[in-house]
């Protein structure tokens, strides 16, 4: 019988050491940005019902929380404020003593080397739940930009290391860049939510941030999930306007978009592993249907393999612990 020639790919999978040696994609705690939901009041650390393991944390509990984060090797957090009072223009977002501004000061006092990313939006602070000013049921683009600039500058003055505008108003990066520069923050980078889809995966976040729209939806300013080329147009505009990082949100259903953005732009790419992606895993794990550790590390690896340099994820603390155990 003639010998059949074929390639023996299994040679490089023969042992754990061999597989580790040739592994192409690696996860590190430094890759993760951990979201924090900061609330007003005292002595609060209350679990978000739809996001097991994620908490509303008051300022007096924040020092202990960030100490744990730093001990796990995580280098950055992103802050979301959940104020007690809201109004039609989201004034709490840009108040000098707003909840994110105060949280930033606490973190920089106790953990000065922990990078603070400030989410720059209005939706958590408006009584209508939209990301800008509203008139006759329409979300206004240009008037909203002025408030976003005020928010970014107030966050910078509080000590934020990175400004992350998430509102998807046209021109938001250009206006924020100009406003930061004029306020003396020329060296402060912008991590733009450049590619943010109008997604059904955001439901648990809106529970955590109390930011669901009170009417309509966000489809006039967030992107249609069916569109691919539009993502490149959005990312290109933000790069031209001065973005230093590009965020793609959500992550798992948009791995192709992460790769497209990575291939087309010379900037750090950030993927947001969003709340719905988190809560589905938690629910399946609670029912004993999946191995949570294996699933989470596999999906985070897939996000990095697709091209993400950094991952915003609610699994950051768990994943950092698991990675430490495996080393």
C-alpha positions as a Markdown table, in Angstrom:
| # | Residue | x | y | z |
|---|---|---|---|---|
| 1 | Unk | 0.0 | 0.0 | 0.0 |
| 2 | Unk | 1.4 | 3.4 | -1.0 |
| 3 | Unk | 2.2 | 5.7 | 1.9 |
| 4 | Unk | -0.3 | 8.5 | 2.3 |
| 5 | Unk | 1.4 | 11.9 | 3.0 |
| 6 | Unk | -0.2 | 14.2 | 5.5 |
| 7 | Unk | 0.8 | 16.9 | 8.0 |
| 8 | Unk | 1.1 | 16.1 | 11.7 |
| 9 | Unk | -0.3 | 19.2 | 13.4 |
| 10 | Unk | -0.8 | 17.3 | 16.7 |
| 11 | Unk | 2.9 | 17.3 | 17.3 |
| 12 | Unk | 2.5 | 20.9 | 18.6 |
| 13 | Unk | -0.4 | 19.9 | 20.9 |
| 14 | Unk | 1.2 | 16.9 | 22.6 |
| 15 | Unk | 1.5 | 18.4 | 26.1 |
| 16 | Unk | 0.5 | 21.3 | 28.2 |
| 17 | Unk | 4.0 | 22.7 | 28.1 |
| 18 | Unk | 4.1 | 22.4 | 24.3 |
| 19 | Unk | 0.7 | 24.1 | 23.9 |
| 20 | Unk | 1.8 | 26.9 | 26.2 |
| 21 | Unk | 5.0 | 27.4 | 24.4 |
| 22 | Unk | 3.3 | 28.1 | 21.0 |
| 23 | Unk | 0.2 | 29.8 | 22.3 |
| 24 | Unk | -0.5 | 32.9 | 20.1 |
| 25 | Unk | -2.9 | 34.9 | 22.3 |
| 26 | Unk | -2.3 | 35.6 | 26.0 |
| 27 | Unk | -4.5 | 37.1 | 28.7 |
| 28 | Unk | -3.0 | 39.3 | 31.5 |
| 29 | Unk | -4.7 | 41.2 | 34.3 |
| 30 | Unk | -3.2 | 44.3 | 32.8 |
| 31 | Unk | -5.4 | 43.8 | 29.8 |
| 32 | Unk | -8.6 | 44.4 | 31.8 |
| 33 | Unk | -10.5 | 47.5 | 32.7 |
| 34 | Unk | -12.9 | 46.9 | 35.6 |
| 35 | Unk | -16.2 | 48.9 | 35.6 |
| 36 | Unk | -17.3 | 50.4 | 38.9 |
| 37 | Unk | -20.8 | 51.7 | 39.7 |
| 38 | Unk | -20.5 | 54.5 | 42.3 |
| 39 | Unk | -23.6 | 55.6 | 44.3 |
| 40 | Unk | -24.3 | 58.4 | 46.7 |
| 41 | Unk | -24.7 | 57.8 | 50.5 |
| 42 | Unk | -22.7 | 55.8 | 53.0 |
| 43 | Unk | -22.0 | 52.2 | 53.9 |
| 44 | Unk | -23.4 | 50.8 | 50.6 |
| 45 | Unk | -22.2 | 47.8 | 48.8 |
| 46 | Unk | -25.3 | 46.4 | 47.2 |
| 47 | Unk | -25.3 | 43.7 | 44.6 |
| 48 | Unk | -27.0 | 44.5 | 41.3 |
| 49 | Unk | -29.9 | 42.1 | 40.9 |
| 50 | Unk | -29.3 | 41.3 | 37.2 |
| 51 | Unk | -25.5 | 41.2 | 37.5 |
| 52 | Unk | -24.4 | 38.8 | 40.3 |
| 53 | Unk | -21.0 | 39.8 | 41.7 |
| 54 | Unk | -21.3 | 43.4 | 40.5 |
| 55 | Unk | -22.1 | 46.1 | 43.2 |
| 56 | Unk | -23.3 | 49.6 | 43.8 |
| 57 | Unk | -20.5 | 51.0 | 45.9 |
| 58 | Unk | -20.6 | 54.2 | 48.0 |
| 59 | Unk | -17.5 | 56.4 | 48.3 |
| 60 | Unk | -16.7 | 55.2 | 51.9 |
| 61 | Unk | -16.5 | 51.6 | 50.6 |
| 62 | Unk | -14.4 | 52.6 | 47.5 |
| 63 | Unk | -10.9 | 52.5 | 49.1 |
| 64 | Unk | -11.3 | 48.8 | 50.1 |
| 65 | Unk | -12.6 | 47.9 | 46.7 |
| 66 | Unk | -9.8 | 49.5 | 44.7 |
| 67 | Unk | -7.2 | 48.0 | 47.1 |
| 68 | Unk | -8.5 | 44.6 | 46.1 |
| 69 | Unk | -8.4 | 45.5 | 42.4 |
| 70 | Unk | -4.8 | 46.7 | 42.6 |
| 71 | Unk | -3.8 | 43.5 | 44.5 |
| 72 | Unk | -5.1 | 41.4 | 41.6 |
| 73 | Unk | -2.8 | 43.2 | 39.1 |
| 74 | Unk | -5.6 | 45.1 | 37.4 |
| 75 | Unk | -4.2 | 48.5 | 36.3 |
| 76 | Unk | -7.4 | 50.4 | 35.4 |
| 77 | Unk | -11.0 | 51.0 | 36.2 |
| 78 | Unk | -13.9 | 52.8 | 34.4 |
| 79 | Unk | -16.3 | 54.8 | 36.6 |
| 80 | Unk | -20.0 | 55.1 | 36.2 |
| 81 | Unk | -22.0 | 57.4 | 38.5 |
| 82 | Unk | -25.5 | 56.6 | 39.8 |
| 83 | Unk | -26.8 | 59.8 | 41.3 |
| 84 | Unk | -29.8 | 60.2 | 43.6 |
| 85 | Unk | -31.1 | 63.2 | 41.8 |
| 86 | Unk | -31.5 | 63.8 | 38.0 |
| 87 | Unk | -32.7 | 66.6 | 35.8 |
| 88 | Unk | -33.4 | 67.2 | 32.1 |
| 89 | Unk | -29.9 | 68.4 | 31.3 |
| 90 | Unk | -27.9 | 65.9 | 33.3 |
| 91 | Unk | -26.2 | 68.5 | 35.4 |
| 92 | Unk | -24.8 | 66.0 | 37.9 |
| 93 | Unk | -22.5 | 64.7 | 35.1 |
| 94 | Unk | -20.5 | 68.0 | 35.1 |
| 95 | Unk | -20.9 | 69.2 | 38.7 |
| 96 | Unk | -17.5 | 69.7 | 40.4 |
| 97 | Unk | -18.6 | 67.4 | 43.2 |
| 98 | Unk | -20.5 | 64.9 | 41.0 |
| 99 | Unk | -20.3 | 61.3 | 42.0 |
| 100 | Unk | -17.7 | 60.3 | 39.4 |
| 101 | Unk | -15.6 | 63.4 | 40.2 |
| 102 | Unk | -15.6 | 62.5 | 43.9 |
| 103 | Unk | -14.9 | 58.9 | 43.3 |
| 104 | Unk | -11.9 | 59.8 | 41.1 |
| 105 | Unk | -10.5 | 61.9 | 43.9 |
| 106 | Unk | -10.9 | 59.0 | 46.4 |
| 107 | Unk | -9.1 | 56.6 | 44.1 |
| 108 | Unk | -6.3 | 58.9 | 43.2 |
| 109 | Unk | -5.7 | 59.7 | 46.9 |
| 110 | Unk | -5.5 | 56.0 | 48.0 |
| 111 | Unk | -4.3 | 54.3 | 44.7 |
| 112 | Unk | -2.6 | 57.0 | 42.6 |
| 113 | Unk | -1.1 | 54.5 | 40.1 |
| 114 | Unk | -4.5 | 53.0 | 39.3 |
| 115 | Unk | -5.7 | 54.5 | 36.0 |
| 116 | Unk | -9.1 | 56.1 | 36.2 |
| 117 | Unk | -11.1 | 56.1 | 33.1 |
| 118 | Unk | -14.1 | 58.4 | 33.4 |
| 119 | Unk | -17.2 | 57.5 | 31.4 |
| 120 | Unk | -18.3 | 60.8 | 29.9 |
| 121 | Unk | -22.0 | 60.7 | 29.2 |
| 122 | Unk | -25.3 | 62.2 | 30.4 |
| 123 | Unk | -27.7 | 59.2 | 30.4 |
| 124 | Unk | -27.1 | 58.3 | 34.0 |
| 125 | Unk | -27.9 | 61.9 | 35.0 |
| 126 | Unk | -30.9 | 62.8 | 32.9 |
| 127 | Unk | -34.4 | 62.2 | 34.1 |
| 128 | Unk | -35.3 | 61.1 | 30.5 |
| 129 | Unk | -32.4 | 58.6 | 30.3 |
| 130 | Unk | -31.1 | 59.8 | 26.9 |
| 131 | Unk | -27.4 | 60.7 | 26.3 |
| 132 | Unk | -28.1 | 64.3 | 25.3 |
| 133 | Unk | -30.5 | 67.2 | 25.6 |
| 134 | Unk | -34.0 | 66.4 | 24.4 |
| 135 | Unk | -36.5 | 68.7 | 22.6 |
| 136 | Unk | -39.9 | 67.6 | 21.4 |
| 137 | Unk | -38.9 | 64.0 | 21.7 |
| 138 | Unk | -35.7 | 64.4 | 19.7 |
| 139 | Unk | -32.2 | 64.0 | 21.1 |
| 140 | Unk | -30.3 | 67.2 | 20.1 |
| 141 | Unk | -26.7 | 66.7 | 18.8 |
| 142 | Unk | -24.9 | 70.0 | 18.8 |
| 143 | Unk | -26.4 | 71.5 | 22.0 |
| 144 | Unk | -25.5 | 68.3 | 23.8 |
| 145 | Unk | -21.8 | 68.6 | 22.8 |
| 146 | Unk | -21.4 | 71.7 | 25.1 |
| 147 | Unk | -22.5 | 69.7 | 28.1 |
| 148 | Unk | -20.2 | 66.8 | 27.2 |
| 149 | Unk | -17.3 | 69.2 | 27.1 |
| 150 | Unk | -18.2 | 70.5 | 30.5 |
| 151 | Unk | -18.4 | 66.9 | 31.8 |
| 152 | Unk | -15.0 | 65.9 | 30.4 |
| 153 | Unk | -13.3 | 69.0 | 31.8 |
| 154 | Unk | -14.8 | 68.5 | 35.2 |
| 155 | Unk | -13.6 | 64.9 | 35.2 |
| 156 | Unk | -10.1 | 65.9 | 34.1 |
| 157 | Unk | -10.0 | 68.5 | 36.9 |
| 158 | Unk | -10.9 | 65.8 | 39.4 |
| 159 | Unk | -7.9 | 63.8 | 38.3 |
| 160 | Unk | -9.2 | 61.3 | 35.7 |
| 161 | Unk | -6.4 | 59.7 | 33.6 |
| 162 | Unk | -8.5 | 59.0 | 30.6 |
| 163 | Unk | -11.8 | 60.5 | 29.3 |
| 164 | Unk | -14.1 | 58.0 | 27.7 |
| 165 | Unk | -17.1 | 59.7 | 25.9 |
| 166 | Unk | -19.8 | 57.1 | 25.2 |
| 167 | Unk | -22.7 | 59.2 | 23.9 |
| 168 | Unk | -22.3 | 58.7 | 20.1 |
| 169 | Unk | -23.1 | 62.3 | 19.3 |
| 170 | Unk | -21.6 | 63.4 | 16.0 |
| 171 | Unk | -18.5 | 65.5 | 16.7 |
| 172 | Unk | -18.2 | 64.5 | 20.3 |
| 173 | Unk | -14.4 | 63.7 | 20.1 |
| 174 | Unk | -13.6 | 66.9 | 18.3 |
| 175 | Unk | -15.4 | 69.1 | 20.8 |
| 176 | Unk | -14.1 | 67.3 | 23.9 |
| 177 | Unk | -10.5 | 67.4 | 22.5 |
| 178 | Unk | -10.8 | 71.2 | 21.9 |
| 179 | Unk | -12.3 | 71.7 | 25.4 |
| 180 | Unk | -9.7 | 69.7 | 27.2 |
| 181 | Unk | -6.9 | 71.4 | 25.3 |
| 182 | Unk | -8.3 | 74.9 | 26.1 |
| 183 | Unk | -8.5 | 73.9 | 29.8 |
| 184 | Unk | -4.9 | 72.9 | 29.8 |
| 185 | Unk | -5.3 | 69.1 | 29.5 |
| 186 | Unk | -3.5 | 68.6 | 26.2 |
| 187 | Unk | -1.8 | 65.4 | 27.5 |
| 188 | Unk | -5.0 | 63.7 | 28.6 |
| 189 | Unk | -6.1 | 60.9 | 26.2 |
| 190 | Unk | -9.5 | 60.2 | 24.9 |
| 191 | Unk | -10.8 | 56.6 | 24.8 |
| 192 | Unk | -13.7 | 57.0 | 22.4 |
| 193 | Unk | -16.7 | 54.7 | 22.3 |
| 194 | Unk | -16.2 | 55.0 | 18.5 |
| 195 | Unk | -18.2 | 52.0 | 17.5 |
| 196 | Unk | -21.2 | 51.6 | 19.8 |
| 197 | Unk | -24.1 | 49.5 | 18.5 |
| 198 | Unk | -27.7 | 49.9 | 19.6 |
| 199 | Unk | -27.7 | 46.5 | 21.3 |
| 200 | Unk | -30.1 | 44.3 | 23.2 |
| 201 | Unk | -27.0 | 43.2 | 25.3 |
| 202 | Unk | -27.1 | 46.4 | 27.4 |
| 203 | Unk | -30.2 | 45.5 | 29.5 |
| 204 | Unk | -28.4 | 44.7 | 32.8 |
| 205 | Unk | -26.2 | 47.8 | 32.6 |
| 206 | Unk | -29.3 | 50.0 | 32.4 |
| 207 | Unk | -30.5 | 48.3 | 35.5 |
| 208 | Unk | -27.2 | 48.9 | 37.3 |
| 209 | Unk | -26.8 | 52.5 | 36.1 |
| 210 | Unk | -30.6 | 53.3 | 36.3 |
| 211 | Unk | -30.2 | 54.8 | 32.8 |
| 212 | Unk | -32.9 | 53.2 | 30.6 |
| 213 | Unk | -34.6 | 55.7 | 28.3 |
| 214 | Unk | -37.9 | 56.9 | 29.5 |
| 215 | Unk | -39.2 | 57.1 | 26.0 |
| 216 | Unk | -38.2 | 55.8 | 22.6 |
| 217 | Unk | -34.8 | 54.2 | 22.1 |
| 218 | Unk | -31.2 | 55.2 | 21.2 |
| 219 | Unk | -31.3 | 54.0 | 17.6 |
| 220 | Unk | -30.9 | 57.5 | 16.1 |
| 221 | Unk | -27.4 | 57.8 | 17.7 |
| 222 | Unk | -26.2 | 54.3 | 18.4 |
| 223 | Unk | -25.3 | 52.1 | 15.4 |
| 224 | Unk | -27.5 | 49.5 | 13.6 |
| 225 | Unk | -26.2 | 46.0 | 14.5 |
| 226 | Unk | -26.6 | 45.0 | 10.9 |
| 227 | Unk | -23.9 | 47.4 | 9.7 |
| 228 | Unk | -20.2 | 46.7 | 9.2 |
| 229 | Unk | -18.8 | 49.5 | 7.0 |
| 230 | Unk | -20.4 | 52.1 | 9.1 |
| 231 | Unk | -18.2 | 51.1 | 12.0 |
| 232 | Unk | -15.1 | 52.0 | 9.9 |
| 233 | Unk | -16.6 | 55.4 | 9.1 |
| 234 | Unk | -17.3 | 56.1 | 12.8 |
| 235 | Unk | -13.8 | 55.0 | 13.8 |
| 236 | Unk | -12.2 | 57.0 | 11.1 |
| 237 | Unk | -14.0 | 60.2 | 12.2 |
| 238 | Unk | -13.0 | 59.8 | 15.8 |
| 239 | Unk | -9.4 | 59.2 | 14.9 |
| 240 | Unk | -9.4 | 62.3 | 12.7 |
| 241 | Unk | -11.0 | 64.3 | 15.6 |
| 242 | Unk | -8.3 | 63.2 | 18.1 |
| 243 | Unk | -9.2 | 59.9 | 19.7 |
| 244 | Unk | -6.3 | 58.0 | 21.3 |
| 245 | Unk | -8.2 | 54.7 | 21.9 |
| 246 | Unk | -11.1 | 53.2 | 20.0 |
| 247 | Unk | -13.8 | 51.2 | 21.8 |
| 248 | Unk | -15.9 | 48.6 | 20.1 |
| 249 | Unk | -19.1 | 47.8 | 22.0 |
| 250 | Unk | -20.4 | 45.1 | 22.5 |
| 251 | Unk | -17.7 | 42.5 | 22.1 |
| 252 | Unk | -18.8 | 38.9 | 21.5 |
| 253 | Unk | -21.4 | 39.5 | 18.7 |
| 254 | Unk | -19.0 | 42.0 | 17.1 |
| 255 | Unk | -15.7 | 40.1 | 17.0 |
| 256 | Unk | -15.6 | 40.7 | 13.2 |
| 257 | Unk | -15.9 | 44.5 | 13.8 |
| 258 | Unk | -13.1 | 44.4 | 16.4 |
| 259 | Unk | -10.8 | 42.7 | 13.8 |
| 260 | Unk | -11.9 | 45.2 | 11.1 |
| 261 | Unk | -11.1 | 48.2 | 13.4 |
| 262 | Unk | -7.8 | 46.6 | 14.4 |
| 263 | Unk | -6.7 | 46.1 | 10.8 |
| 264 | Unk | -7.6 | 49.6 | 9.7 |
| 265 | Unk | -6.4 | 51.9 | 12.5 |
| 266 | Unk | -3.1 | 52.3 | 14.3 |
| 267 | Unk | -4.5 | 52.9 | 17.8 |
| 268 | Unk | -5.1 | 50.7 | 20.9 |
| 269 | Unk | -8.4 | 48.9 | 20.4 |
| 270 | Unk | -10.7 | 48.4 | 23.4 |
| 271 | Unk | -13.5 | 45.9 | 23.5 |
| 272 | Unk | -16.4 | 46.3 | 25.9 |
| 273 | Unk | -17.5 | 42.8 | 27.1 |
| 274 | Unk | -20.9 | 44.2 | 28.1 |
| 275 | Unk | -23.5 | 43.5 | 30.8 |
| 276 | Unk | -25.7 | 41.1 | 28.9 |
| 277 | Unk | -22.7 | 39.0 | 27.9 |
| 278 | Unk | -21.8 | 38.9 | 31.6 |
| 279 | Unk | -25.2 | 38.1 | 33.0 |
| 280 | Unk | -25.9 | 35.3 | 30.5 |
| 281 | Unk | -22.8 | 33.5 | 31.6 |
| 282 | Unk | -23.6 | 34.0 | 35.3 |
| 283 | Unk | -27.1 | 32.7 | 34.8 |
| 284 | Unk | -25.9 | 29.6 | 33.0 |
| 285 | Unk | -23.3 | 29.0 | 35.6 |
| 286 | Unk | -25.8 | 29.3 | 38.4 |
| 287 | Unk | -27.9 | 26.6 | 36.8 |
| 288 | Unk | -24.9 | 24.3 | 36.5 |
| 289 | Unk | -25.0 | 24.3 | 32.7 |
| 290 | Unk | -21.4 | 25.5 | 32.0 |
| 291 | Unk | -18.0 | 25.7 | 33.6 |
| 292 | Unk | -17.9 | 29.4 | 34.3 |
| 293 | Unk | -14.1 | 29.7 | 34.6 |
| 294 | Unk | -13.4 | 27.9 | 31.3 |
| 295 | Unk | -16.1 | 29.8 | 29.5 |
| 296 | Unk | -15.0 | 33.2 | 30.7 |
| 297 | Unk | -11.3 | 32.7 | 29.9 |
| 298 | Unk | -12.1 | 31.3 | 26.5 |
| 299 | Unk | -14.4 | 34.2 | 25.6 |
| 300 | Unk | -11.9 | 36.8 | 26.9 |
| 301 | Unk | -9.2 | 35.1 | 24.8 |
| 302 | Unk | -11.4 | 35.2 | 21.8 |
| 303 | Unk | -11.9 | 38.9 | 22.2 |
| 304 | Unk | -8.1 | 39.5 | 22.4 |
| 305 | Unk | -7.6 | 37.1 | 19.5 |
| 306 | Unk | -10.0 | 39.2 | 17.4 |
| 307 | Unk | -7.7 | 42.2 | 17.9 |
| 308 | Unk | -8.6 | 43.9 | 21.2 |
| 309 | Unk | -5.6 | 45.3 | 23.1 |
| 310 | Unk | -7.7 | 46.0 | 26.2 |
| 311 | Unk | -11.0 | 44.6 | 27.5 |
| 312 | Unk | -13.6 | 46.4 | 29.6 |
| 313 | Unk | -15.1 | 43.5 | 31.5 |
| 314 | Unk | -17.1 | 42.8 | 34.7 |
| 315 | Unk | -15.2 | 39.5 | 34.9 |
| 316 | Unk | -11.9 | 41.3 | 35.4 |
| 317 | Unk | -11.5 | 40.4 | 39.1 |
| 318 | Unk | -12.5 | 36.8 | 38.6 |
| 319 | Unk | -10.3 | 36.4 | 35.5 |
| 320 | Unk | -7.3 | 38.0 | 37.2 |
| 321 | Unk | -7.7 | 35.5 | 40.1 |
| 322 | Unk | -8.0 | 32.5 | 37.7 |
| 323 | Unk | -4.9 | 33.7 | 35.8 |
| 324 | Unk | -2.9 | 34.0 | 39.0 |
| 325 | Unk | -3.9 | 30.5 | 40.0 |
| 326 | Unk | -2.8 | 29.1 | 36.7 |
| 327 | Unk | 0.7 | 30.6 | 36.9 |
